[in-house]
Amino acid sequence: MREFSADYLSWTREGMWADSRDALSPLELENRERVLDVGCGTGELSRVLAAECPGKVVGCDADVGLLERAREHVPVVAGDALRLPFPDDAFDLVVCQALLINLPDPAAAVDEFARVSSDLVAAVEPDNGAVRVDSSVPAEARLERRARRAYLKGVETDVTLGAETRDAFADAGVDVLETLRYDHDRTIAPPYDEHALAAARRKATGAGLAGDRATMLESDLSAEGYDDLKNAWREMGRTVVDQMRDGEYRRTEVVPFYVTVGRV
């Protein structure tokens, strides 16, 4: 399973449910007594669940470092999604966010979720192949599409799972009740926060792209093609930095998430 830093998880999930929680309505949170957030990471979804649910919410993740952040919001337990450290029917809702896309066998995890749930299982999973980017730097969206295509072809798990999460539910014998789409909008605009400034610097140096080099080369992208992409990426990054210096840079990224809910 891929590993992510606490800062990365906090940034990508921050504010995800701030504007609308309608897509979470099938979880019937107002009626839940015990909820488990599997792969909770730093606890962004756990915090939302705890705010909406009158019962107890527990976070679970294999990374004990991430759990230190999640502990600020809910009680936490260290555990593997495929071997949850809980007895059968311990919860009436088991949910995960952006977890199944990182597992080689999503159905095996859903099957384990169903074991410890007496009622509902839910998964909030993105389709990373359908991400939309709009930028004041004309080359940015085009280069990100190019880099994303290579990454998606090289990564070992299905990070485009999205709406097809329902297939994993069916394979695990969980009856799908509903699938709702929720678009997570991340916007960068003045005044720029430290994360936005750091992201721009990483573009200008090519550091961000370099972190995915091995994965991208597992696709049909050649080493020479990667070098060409990196050079164009760095040039684009320098334009981003210049626009930021003038207060003109704008970037919007829309990531489609699909909330799949089933009954065991």
Backbone as CSV, one residue per row, in Angstrom:
resi,resn,N_x,N_y,N_z,CA_x,CA_y,CA_z,C_x,C_y,C_z
1,MET,0.846,-1.202,0.000,0.000,0.000,0.000,0.877,1.246,0.000
2,ARG,0.466,2.256,-0.795,1.218,3.491,-0.827,1.113,4.216,0.514
3,GLU,2.168,4.964,0.846,2.192,5.705,2.094,2.189,7.202,1.800
4,PHE,1.539,7.962,2.679,1.426,9.396,2.490,1.795,10.106,3.784
5,SER,2.347,11.313,3.645,2.710,12.089,4.826,1.464,12.704,5.443
6,ALA,1.588,13.064,6.711,0.462,13.691,7.404,0.098,15.021,6.752
7,ASP,1.102,15.799,6.352,0.825,17.095,5.734,0.102,16.928,4.404
8,TYR,0.494,15.911,3.616,-0.156,15.677,2.331,-1.622,15.302,2.531
9,LEU,-1.890,14.407,3.463,-3.266,13.980,3.703,-4.126,15.144,4.206
10,SER,-3.566,15.935,5.118,-4.324,17.059,5.654,-4.665,18.048,4.548
11,TRP,-3.701,18.312,3.645,-3.935,19.282,2.576,-4.962,18.773,1.569
12,THR,-4.846,17.507,1.143,-5.744,17.000,0.106,-7.169,16.811,0.616
13,ARG,-7.335,16.604,1.923,-8.669,16.360,2.470,-9.251,17.550,3.224
14,GLU,-8.423,18.574,3.433,-8.877,19.732,4.197,-10.074,20.401,3.529
15,GLY,-11.092,20.656,4.321,-12.257,21.373,3.821,-13.117,20.596,2.843
16,MET,-12.893,19.294,2.726,-13.606,18.533,1.709,-15.108,18.574,1.915
17,TRP,-15.557,18.539,3.164,-16.989,18.516,3.442,-17.481,19.830,4.042
18,ALA,-16.701,20.888,3.879,-17.054,22.153,4.516,-18.304,22.780,3.900
19,ASP,-18.449,22.688,2.594,-19.554,23.367,1.909,-20.836,22.542,1.867
20,SER,-20.691,21.226,1.678,-21.881,20.387,1.549,-21.584,18.978,2.040
21,ARG,-22.518,18.456,2.812,-22.391,17.078,3.290,-23.551,16.224,2.788
22,ASP,-24.219,16.711,1.736,-25.372,15.991,1.202,-25.001,14.587,0.746
23,ALA,-23.771,14.425,0.208,-23.359,13.118,-0.293,-23.185,12.105,0.831
24,LEU,-23.114,12.581,2.069,-22.989,11.675,3.215,-24.350,11.291,3.798
25,SER,-25.433,11.848,3.247,-26.756,11.594,3.814,-27.145,10.113,3.826
26,PRO,-26.739,9.286,2.820,-27.105,7.866,2.885,-26.472,7.113,4.058
27,LEU,-25.473,7.710,4.709,-24.847,7.047,5.851,-25.720,7.110,7.097
28,GLU,-26.776,7.934,7.043,-27.720,8.075,8.162,-26.972,8.327,9.474
29,LEU,-26.058,9.277,9.440,-25.182,9.533,10.586,-25.957,9.916,11.844
30,GLU,-27.099,10.557,11.653,-27.874,10.983,12.821,-28.409,9.805,13.633
31,ASN,-28.368,8.592,13.044,-28.887,7.410,13.740,-27.788,6.457,14.195
32,ARG,-26.542,6.814,13.980,-25.442,5.873,14.249,-24.997,5.907,15.711
33,GLU,-24.726,4.708,16.239,-24.263,4.589,17.624,-22.765,4.332,17.703
34,ARG,-22.230,3.518,16.743,-20.787,3.245,16.729,-20.314,3.231,15.275
35,VAL,-19.357,4.113,14.979,-18.872,4.298,13.617,-17.361,4.066,13.587
36,LEU,-16.907,3.343,12.569,-15.481,3.100,12.389,-15.026,3.746,11.082
37,ASP,-13.995,4.575,11.162,-13.369,5.197,9.988,-12.059,4.457,9.726
38,VAL,-12.058,3.606,8.697,-10.881,2.778,8.387,-9.938,3.539,7.454
39,GLY,-8.635,3.457,7.743,-7.678,4.232,6.969,-7.898,5.717,7.203
40,CYS,-8.143,6.073,8.443,-8.570,7.432,8.785,-7.486,8.471,8.557
41,GLY,-6.220,8.040,8.447,-5.139,9.004,8.239,-5.071,10.004,9.366
42,THR,-5.109,11.282,9.019,-5.011,12.340,10.022,-6.374,12.748,10.588
43,GLY,-7.424,12.069,10.175,-8.713,12.217,10.844,-9.642,13.288,10.310
44,GLU,-9.447,13.717,9.049,-10.336,14.760,8.513,-11.781,14.263,8.390
45,LEU,-11.977,13.062,7.835,-13.328,12.515,7.753,-13.841,12.142,9.136
46,SER,-12.980,11.623,9.991,-13.384,11.264,11.361,-13.995,12.451,12.076
47,ARG,-13.403,13.621,11.877,-13.903,14.839,12.528,-15.318,15.167,12.045
48,VAL,-15.562,15.013,10.739,-16.890,15.269,10.187,-17.895,14.269,10.744
49,LEU,-17.502,12.997,10.766,-18.389,11.966,11.283,-18.756,12.228,12.733
50,ALA,-17.766,12.628,13.529,-18.010,12.893,14.945,-18.947,14.079,15.138
51,ALA,-18.856,15.064,14.234,-19.717,16.242,14.344,-21.159,15.923,13.969
52,GLU,-21.362,14.957,13.082,-22.692,14.647,12.573,-23.363,13.485,13.303
53,CYS,-22.577,12.717,14.036,-23.079,11.473,14.623,-23.222,11.605,16.138
54,PRO,-24.350,11.199,16.712,-24.523,11.279,18.159,-23.765,10.190,18.912
55,GLY,-23.366,9.135,18.204,-22.677,8.024,18.846,-21.172,8.189,18.856
56,LYS,-20.471,7.098,19.058,-19.015,7.113,19.162,-18.386,6.830,17.805
57,VAL,-17.386,7.621,17.444,-16.630,7.429,16.210,-15.209,7.031,16.570
58,VAL,-14.714,5.975,15.922,-13.364,5.469,16.166,-12.588,5.520,14.855
59,GLY,-11.354,6.000,14.916,-10.487,6.010,13.753,-9.511,4.845,13.794
60,CYS,-9.215,4.271,12.639,-8.291,3.135,12.566,-7.364,3.329,11.368
61,ASP,-6.071,3.150,11.575,-5.102,3.269,10.493,-3.882,2.427,10.848
62,ALA,-3.195,1.939,9.807,-1.994,1.140,10.030,-0.790,2.007,10.374
63,ASP,-0.857,3.298,10.048,0.258,4.225,10.281,0.052,4.925,11.621
64,VAL,0.822,4.513,12.619,0.624,5.081,13.960,1.016,6.553,14.012
65,GLY,1.895,6.988,13.101,2.264,8.396,13.051,1.079,9.269,12.661
66,LEU,0.310,8.811,11.677,-0.882,9.551,11.267,-1.926,9.581,12.374
67,LEU,-1.995,8.502,13.134,-2.997,8.422,14.201,-2.781,9.482,15.283
68,GLU,-1.557,9.953,15.420,-1.301,11.002,16.406,-2.080,12.259,16.063
69,ARG,-2.233,12.538,14.768,-3.043,13.686,14.337,-4.536,13.372,14.508
70,ALA,-4.933,12.171,14.095,-6.345,11.795,14.166,-6.839,11.774,15.606
71,ARG,-5.950,11.469,16.534,-6.318,11.383,17.954,-6.850,12.712,18.487
72,GLU,-6.552,13.806,17.803,-7.054,15.113,18.221,-8.569,15.218,18.030
73,HIS,-9.122,14.333,17.184,-10.540,14.423,16.842,-11.378,13.282,17.424
74,VAL,-10.829,12.060,17.419,-11.589,10.884,17.852,-10.647,9.882,18.513
75,PRO,-11.190,8.902,19.267,-10.362,7.801,19.746,-9.828,7.006,18.547
76,VAL,-8.625,6.492,18.671,-8.015,5.791,17.538,-7.466,4.434,17.971
77,VAL,-7.378,3.536,16.974,-6.822,2.195,17.178,-5.956,1.880,15.966
78,ALA,-4.760,1.375,16.199,-3.891,0.969,15.098,-4.364,-0.369,14.545
79,GLY,-4.440,-0.478,13.214,-4.886,-1.739,12.637,-4.834,-1.744,11.132
80,ASP,-4.751,-2.948,10.574,-4.710,-3.179,9.133,-6.139,-3.294,8.608
81,ALA,-6.417,-2.643,7.473,-7.762,-2.681,6.893,-8.206,-4.082,6.525
82,LEU,-7.258,-4.975,6.279,-7.600,-6.349,5.903,-7.682,-7.289,7.102
83,ARG,-7.277,-6.789,8.273,-7.349,-7.593,9.512,-7.715,-6.649,10.658
84,LEU,-8.919,-6.151,10.625,-9.333,-5.165,11.610,-9.360,-5.760,13.018
85,PRO,-8.814,-5.036,13.993,-8.716,-5.574,15.360,-10.002,-5.368,16.169
86,PHE,-11.137,-5.807,15.584,-12.426,-5.653,16.234,-13.240,-6.929,16.029
87,PRO,-14.131,-7.232,16.962,-14.984,-8.421,16.808,-16.078,-8.196,15.766
88,ASP,-16.737,-9.264,15.374,-17.848,-9.174,14.430,-18.921,-8.225,14.967
89,ASP,-19.541,-7.468,14.054,-20.684,-6.599,14.373,-20.374,-5.577,15.458
90,ALA,-19.131,-5.119,15.517,-18.753,-4.166,16.563,-19.264,-2.757,16.286
91,PHE,-19.603,-2.463,15.027,-20.052,-1.125,14.637,-21.331,-1.235,13.812
92,ASP,-22.087,-0.131,13.733,-23.250,-0.139,12.850,-22.989,0.627,11.552
93,LEU,-21.788,1.209,11.435,-21.332,1.817,10.180,-19.823,1.738,10.117
94,VAL,-19.313,1.202,9.012,-17.870,1.199,8.744,-17.661,1.955,7.438
95,VAL,-16.787,2.958,7.467,-16.598,3.825,6.309,-15.109,4.059,6.067
96,CYS,-14.749,4.331,4.818,-13.378,4.704,4.493,-13.401,5.811,3.449
97,GLN,-12.307,6.537,3.370,-12.172,7.596,2.364,-10.814,7.474,1.685
98,ALA,-10.827,7.353,0.351,-9.600,7.261,-0.449,-8.659,6.189,0.091
99,LEU,-9.230,5.066,0.476,-8.449,3.925,0.949,-8.413,2.805,-0.078
100,LEU,-9.560,2.430,-0.617,-9.631,1.281,-1.521,-8.788,1.483,-2.773
101,ILE,-8.621,2.741,-3.218,-7.805,2.994,-4.404,-6.339,2.635,-4.182
102,ASN,-5.942,2.483,-2.927,-4.548,2.162,-2.611,-4.337,0.690,-2.271
103,LEU,-5.375,-0.120,-2.414,-5.285,-1.533,-2.067,-5.353,-2.391,-3.328
104,PRO,-4.544,-3.444,-3.399,-4.574,-4.312,-4.580,-5.862,-5.116,-4.705
105,ASP,-6.547,-5.352,-3.572,-7.792,-6.126,-3.587,-8.850,-5.387,-2.764
106,PRO,-9.516,-4.393,-3.364,-10.512,-3.614,-2.604,-11.629,-4.470,-2.020
107,ALA,-12.041,-5.518,-2.738,-13.152,-6.352,-2.255,-12.791,-7.042,-0.947
108,ALA,-11.513,-7.408,-0.777,-11.096,-8.055,0.467,-11.271,-7.114,1.653
109,ALA,-10.985,-5.836,1.440,-11.178,-4.857,2.505,-12.663,-4.665,2.800
110,VAL,-13.484,-4.569,1.758,-14.931,-4.409,1.955,-15.500,-5.610,2.705
111,ASP,-14.995,-6.783,2.398,-15.439,-7.987,3.096,-15.123,-7.901,4.587
112,GLU,-13.954,-7.360,4.915,-13.577,-7.192,6.319,-14.420,-6.100,6.980
113,PHE,-14.731,-5.037,6.227,-15.621,-3.996,6.762,-16.971,-4.610,7.131
114,ALA,-17.483,-5.475,6.233,-18.790,-6.092,6.453,-18.770,-7.005,7.680
115,ARG,-17.630,-7.615,7.948,-17.533,-8.501,9.113,-17.755,-7.736,10.410
116,VAL,-17.195,-6.518,10.500,-17.271,-5.783,11.763,-18.446,-4.809,11.794
117,SER,-19.264,-4.772,10.733,-20.441,-3.903,10.711,-21.719,-4.730,10.835
118,SER,-22.638,-4.236,11.638,-23.941,-4.900,11.776,-24.971,-4.317,10.816
119,ASP,-24.597,-3.239,10.088,-25.589,-2.588,9.226,-24.982,-2.063,7.932
120,LEU,-24.370,-0.881,7.958,-23.915,-0.240,6.725,-22.401,-0.273,6.549
121,VAL,-21.988,-0.315,5.285,-20.594,-0.150,4.870,-20.585,0.947,3.819
122,ALA,-19.612,1.860,3.897,-19.549,2.950,2.927,-18.098,3.232,2.547
123,ALA,-17.917,3.675,1.310,-16.580,4.033,0.828,-16.677,5.322,0.025
124,VAL,-15.784,6.253,0.303,-15.707,7.524,-0.418,-14.421,7.472,-1.243
125,GLU,-14.556,7.170,-2.532,-13.373,6.916,-3.363,-13.335,7.837,-4.589
126,PRO,-12.163,8.388,-4.908,-12.057,9.291,-6.053,-11.858,8.545,-7.370
127,ASP,-12.142,9.255,-8.448,-11.723,8.822,-9.777,-10.618,9.777,-10.201
128,ASN,-9.378,9.389,-9.963,-8.249,10.267,-10.238,-7.969,10.426,-11.725
129,GLY,-8.633,9.635,-12.537,-8.484,9.794,-13.971,-9.366,10.888,-14.526
130,ALA,-10.303,11.376,-13.719,-11.258,12.383,-14.175,-11.031,13.732,-13.497
131,VAL,-9.843,13.939,-12.935,-9.516,15.211,-12.287,-9.460,16.318,-13.339
132,ARG,-10.032,17.470,-13.012,-10.015,18.623,-13.914,-9.188,19.747,-13.290
133,VAL,-8.316,20.346,-14.097,-7.476,21.445,-13.633,-7.675,22.649,-14.542
134,ASP,-7.862,23.802,-13.938,-7.940,25.065,-14.668,-6.918,26.002,-14.041
135,SER,-6.046,26.587,-14.858,-4.947,27.385,-14.327,-4.736,28.643,-15.157
136,SER,-4.248,29.693,-14.490,-3.883,30.919,-15.196,-2.589,30.740,-15.981
137,VAL,-1.869,29.642,-15.727,-0.695,29.283,-16.526,-1.149,28.289,-17.586
138,PRO,-1.215,28.670,-18.848,-1.825,27.824,-19.872,-1.249,26.412,-19.960
139,ALA,0.042,26.257,-19.722,0.667,24.944,-19.885,0.385,24.003,-18.722
140,GLU,-0.090,24.520,-17.592,-0.193,23.689,-16.394,-1.187,22.552,-16.558
141,ALA,-2.403,22.828,-17.013,-3.414,21.786,-17.156,-2.959,20.723,-18.144
142,ARG,-2.355,21.146,-19.256,-1.899,20.194,-20.277,-0.797,19.286,-19.727
143,LEU,0.171,19.851,-19.026,1.268,19.051,-18.483,0.786,18.138,-17.366
144,GLU,-0.165,18.599,-16.570,-0.690,17.745,-15.504,-1.447,16.559,-16.093
145,ARG,-2.184,16.778,-17.185,-2.856,15.656,-17.842,-1.837,14.645,-18.351
146,ARG,-0.766,15.131,-18.927,0.285,14.253,-19.455,0.946,13.450,-18.327
147,ALA,1.268,14.125,-17.247,1.896,13.443,-16.112,0.934,12.460,-15.464
148,ARG,-0.345,12.855,-15.359,-1.331,11.983,-14.715,-1.539,10.703,-15.520
149,ARG,-1.582,10.829,-16.851,-1.764,9.632,-17.683,-0.650,8.629,-17.454
150,ALA,0.594,9.126,-17.414,1.731,8.229,-17.195,1.675,7.612,-15.803
151,TYR,1.316,8.419,-14.808,1.253,7.908,-13.437,0.181,6.838,-13.301
152,LEU,-0.995,7.092,-13.868,-2.101,6.141,-13.752,-1.769,4.813,-14.416
153,LYS,-1.018,4.865,-15.518,-0.624,3.628,-16.186,0.436,2.869,-15.405
154,GLY,1.214,3.587,-14.600,2.317,2.946,-13.884,1.992,2.479,-12.489
155,VAL,0.973,3.064,-11.859,0.651,2.708,-10.484,0.030,1.311,-10.434
156,GLU,0.246,0.599,-9.347,-0.157,-0.810,-9.261,-1.626,-0.995,-8.903
157,THR,-2.233,-0.020,-8.240,-3.628,-0.167,-7.821,-4.529,0.696,-8.706
158,ASP,-5.844,0.520,-8.554,-6.796,1.240,-9.394,-7.180,2.556,-8.730
159,VAL,-6.412,3.611,-9.041,-6.672,4.906,-8.422,-7.763,5.675,-9.153
160,THR,-8.396,5.031,-10.137,-9.557,5.629,-10.813,-10.849,4.946,-10.361
161,LEU,-10.808,4.224,-9.270,-11.905,3.353,-8.842,-13.257,4.056,-8.849
162,GLY,-13.356,5.187,-8.168,-14.548,6.023,-8.211,-15.858,5.269,-8.130
163,ALA,-16.694,5.459,-9.160,-18.025,4.852,-9.190,-17.968,3.334,-9.264
164,GLU,-16.830,2.786,-9.722,-16.721,1.326,-9.839,-16.491,0.652,-8.497
165,THR,-16.444,1.437,-7.437,-16.348,0.866,-6.090,-17.487,-0.112,-5.838
166,ARG,-18.628,0.126,-6.465,-19.787,-0.761,-6.277,-19.457,-2.190,-6.705
167,ASP,-18.523,-2.376,-7.629,-18.128,-3.729,-8.031,-17.426,-4.453,-6.888
168,ALA,-16.590,-3.716,-6.143,-15.915,-4.308,-4.985,-16.931,-4.697,-3.919
169,PHE,-17.972,-3.888,-3.754,-19.037,-4.222,-2.806,-19.739,-5.511,-3.233
170,ALA,-20.051,-5.600,-4.515,-20.740,-6.792,-5.018,-19.872,-8.031,-4.840
171,ASP,-18.580,-7.900,-5.122,-17.660,-9.033,-4.968,-17.572,-9.489,-3.515
172,ALA,-17.782,-8.559,-2.583,-17.734,-8.893,-1.157,-19.093,-9.329,-0.619
173,GLY,-20.108,-9.356,-1.491,-21.435,-9.782,-1.062,-22.202,-8.731,-0.303
174,VAL,-21.843,-7.459,-0.511,-22.541,-6.352,0.148,-23.500,-5.717,-0.854
175,ASP,-24.759,-5.591,-0.479,-25.777,-5.015,-1.362,-25.623,-3.495,-1.427
176,VAL,-25.389,-2.968,-2.619,-25.237,-1.525,-2.791,-26.608,-0.853,-2.719
177,LEU,-26.715,0.142,-1.845,-27.950,0.904,-1.706,-27.947,2.148,-2.583
178,GLU,-26.772,2.798,-2.680,-26.728,4.070,-3.389,-25.281,4.455,-3.676
179,THR,-25.073,5.177,-4.784,-23.784,5.783,-5.103,-24.030,7.240,-5.475
180,LEU,-23.400,8.151,-4.738,-23.547,9.577,-4.995,-22.193,10.172,-5.357
181,ARG,-22.212,11.156,-6.255,-20.978,11.841,-6.636,-20.833,13.139,-5.846
182,TYR,-19.586,13.395,-5.437,-19.268,14.642,-4.740,-17.973,15.185,-5.314
183,ASP,-17.983,16.417,-5.818,-16.790,17.034,-6.390,-16.075,17.862,-5.341
184,HIS,-14.817,17.509,-5.104,-13.989,18.261,-4.148,-13.192,19.302,-4.917
185,ASP,-13.428,20.550,-4.607,-12.826,21.681,-5.310,-11.701,22.263,-4.456
186,ARG,-10.466,22.249,-5.001,-9.341,22.868,-4.310,-8.860,24.048,-5.157
187,THR,-8.877,25.229,-4.574,-8.529,26.435,-5.307,-7.337,27.135,-4.669
188,ILE,-6.411,27.592,-5.503,-5.281,28.405,-5.065,-5.472,29.798,-5.652
189,ALA,-5.482,30.810,-4.793,-5.649,32.204,-5.211,-5.039,33.081,-4.125
190,PRO,-4.740,34.348,-4.460,-4.187,35.246,-3.438,-5.180,35.433,-2.293
191,PRO,-4.710,35.593,-1.061,-3.312,35.498,-0.642,-2.879,34.027,-0.566
192,TYR,-1.685,33.727,-1.005,-1.221,32.348,-1.082,-0.730,31.876,0.282
193,ASP,-1.197,30.671,0.680,-0.707,30.129,1.945,0.626,29.422,1.725
194,GLU,1.217,28.949,2.805,2.553,28.361,2.724,2.557,27.096,1.878
195,HIS,1.478,26.328,1.944,1.437,25.106,1.148,1.428,25.438,-0.330
196,ALA,0.678,26.464,-0.736,0.635,26.868,-2.144,2.006,27.343,-2.611
197,LEU,2.693,28.091,-1.766,4.030,28.578,-2.116,5.012,27.417,-2.244
198,ALA,4.911,26.456,-1.324,5.800,25.295,-1.382,5.532,24.462,-2.629
199,ALA,4.239,24.311,-2.990,3.880,23.552,-4.193,4.447,24.216,-5.441
200,ALA,4.418,25.538,-5.484,4.974,26.262,-6.634,6.477,26.050,-6.726
201,ARG,7.165,26.089,-5.590,8.612,25.863,-5.602,8.950,24.461,-6.082
202,ARG,8.128,23.491,-5.687,8.372,22.114,-6.106,8.155,21.958,-7.614
203,LYS,7.207,22.698,-8.166,7.026,22.674,-9.621,8.247,23.255,-10.317
204,ALA,8.719,24.399,-9.814,9.830,25.093,-10.455,11.125,24.285,-10.417
205,THR,11.296,23.456,-9.388,12.509,22.630,-9.283,12.325,21.242,-9.879
206,GLY,11.064,20.858,-10.134,10.788,19.516,-10.635,10.761,18.468,-9.544
207,ALA,10.841,18.903,-8.267,10.911,17.946,-7.160,9.650,17.107,-7.057
208,GLY,8.496,17.729,-7.253,7.243,16.981,-7.143,7.131,15.892,-8.182
209,LEU,7.518,16.195,-9.414,7.475,15.210,-10.484,8.498,14.106,-10.249
210,ALA,9.649,14.480,-9.689,10.716,13.497,-9.457,10.265,12.407,-8.497
211,GLY,9.379,12.760,-7.554,8.903,11.764,-6.605,8.087,10.656,-7.248
212,ASP,7.522,10.925,-8.425,6.697,9.939,-9.127,7.433,9.312,-10.315
213,ARG,8.722,9.590,-10.456,9.459,9.147,-11.642,9.406,7.631,-11.822
214,ALA,9.673,6.890,-10.763,9.715,5.428,-10.871,8.368,4.873,-11.316
215,THR,7.295,5.406,-10.751,5.957,4.947,-11.130,5.660,5.282,-12.582
216,MET,5.985,6.486,-12.998,5.707,6.920,-14.358,6.486,6.103,-15.388
217,LEU,7.682,5.685,-15.036,8.485,4.892,-15.967,7.997,3.448,-16.068
218,GLU,7.062,3.054,-15.174,6.435,1.746,-15.305,5.369,1.755,-16.401
219,SER,5.024,2.945,-16.884,4.067,3.065,-17.983,4.838,3.008,-19.303
220,ASP,4.208,3.504,-20.374,4.896,3.513,-21.664,5.735,4.769,-21.862
221,LEU,5.924,5.552,-20.805,6.755,6.749,-20.879,8.226,6.352,-20.795
222,SER,9.017,6.766,-21.777,10.443,6.451,-21.786,11.201,7.409,-20.877
223,ALA,12.454,7.069,-20.583,13.292,7.948,-19.765,13.479,9.297,-20.455
224,GLU,13.625,9.263,-21.779,13.776,10.507,-22.528,12.474,11.323,-22.474
225,GLY,11.346,10.624,-22.579,10.058,11.310,-22.493,9.851,11.938,-21.133
226,TYR,10.300,11.226,-20.089,10.206,11.783,-18.744,11.059,13.040,-18.615
227,ASP,12.282,12.987,-19.151,13.164,14.162,-19.072,12.556,15.358,-19.803
228,ASP,11.935,15.111,-20.948,11.276,16.194,-21.677,10.131,16.775,-20.855
229,LEU,9.354,15.879,-20.246,8.242,16.318,-19.411,8.745,17.131,-18.226
230,LYS,9.806,16.672,-17.600,10.335,17.366,-16.430,10.835,18.762,-16.793
231,ASN,11.503,18.893,-17.934,11.981,20.212,-18.358,10.821,21.175,-18.590
232,ALA,9.772,20.670,-19.271,8.593,21.505,-19.509,7.894,21.828,-18.192
233,TRP,7.897,20.855,-17.281,7.269,21.031,-15.973,7.969,22.130,-15.173
234,ARG,9.282,22.117,-15.206,10.043,23.125,-14.468,9.823,24.520,-15.058
235,GLU,9.771,24.600,-16.382,9.498,25.893,-17.020,8.122,26.400,-16.629
236,MET,7.148,25.479,-16.622,5.810,25.852,-16.185,5.833,26.331,-14.742
237,GLY,6.578,25.635,-13.886,6.672,26.006,-12.483,7.265,27.388,-12.276
238,ARG,8.230,27.736,-13.096,8.820,29.081,-12.976,7.797,30.159,-13.350
239,THR,6.935,29.838,-14.318,5.870,30.780,-14.668,4.878,30.910,-13.520
240,VAL,4.576,29.800,-12.853,3.698,29.839,-11.682,4.290,30.759,-10.614
241,VAL,5.576,30.601,-10.341,6.231,31.426,-9.322,6.176,32.904,-9.713
242,ASP,6.428,33.201,-11.002,6.379,34.596,-11.467,4.979,35.182,-11.282
243,GLN,3.955,34.399,-11.639,2.594,34.901,-11.480,2.237,35.095,-10.006
244,MET,2.735,34.210,-9.157,2.480,34.365,-7.721,3.121,35.652,-7.200
245,ARG,4.315,35.926,-7.689,5.020,37.131,-7.254,4.209,38.379,-7.592
246,ASP,3.471,38.317,-8.705,2.649,39.451,-9.123,1.211,39.362,-8.623
247,GLY,0.912,38.287,-7.869,-0.437,38.113,-7.345,-1.461,37.760,-8.404
248,GLU,-1.019,37.124,-9.506,-1.911,36.836,-10.625,-2.246,35.355,-10.786
249,TYR,-1.600,34.503,-9.999,-1.779,33.056,-10.197,-3.103,32.580,-9.620
250,ARG,-3.822,31.776,-10.419,-5.062,31.128,-9.995,-5.020,29.684,-10.474
251,ARG,-5.458,28.791,-9.634,-5.525,27.380,-10.017,-6.699,26.722,-9.319
252,THR,-7.494,25.982,-10.062,-8.599,25.227,-9.488,-8.483,23.773,-9.926
253,GLU,-8.571,22.880,-8.968,-8.539,21.441,-9.243,-9.816,20.823,-8.695
254,VAL,-10.505,20.067,-9.528,-11.747,19.418,-9.116,-11.552,17.905,-9.170
255,VAL,-11.687,17.259,-8.029,-11.517,15.809,-7.929,-12.881,15.175,-7.659
256,PRO,-13.384,14.334,-8.567,-14.685,13.686,-8.327,-14.548,12.505,-7.372
257,PHE,-15.333,12.516,-6.314,-15.414,11.417,-5.352,-16.784,10.755,-5.489
258,TYR,-16.820,9.453,-5.227,-18.087,8.717,-5.269,-18.310,8.044,-3.914
259,VAL,-19.461,8.345,-3.320,-19.820,7.778,-2.023,-20.714,6.563,-2.286
260,THR,-20.166,5.385,-2.039,-20.905,4.140,-2.249,-21.312,3.581,-0.892
261,VAL,-22.584,3.282,-0.755,-23.123,2.800,0.522,-23.824,1.465,0.303
262,GLY,-23.531,0.508,1.161,-24.158,-0.805,1.062,-24.580,-1.324,2.420
263,ARG,-25.479,-2.303,2.387,-25.959,-2.922,3.637,-25.496,-4.364,3.681
264,VAL,-24.969,-4.779,4.829,-24.454,-6.151,4.972,-25.603,-7.085,5.316
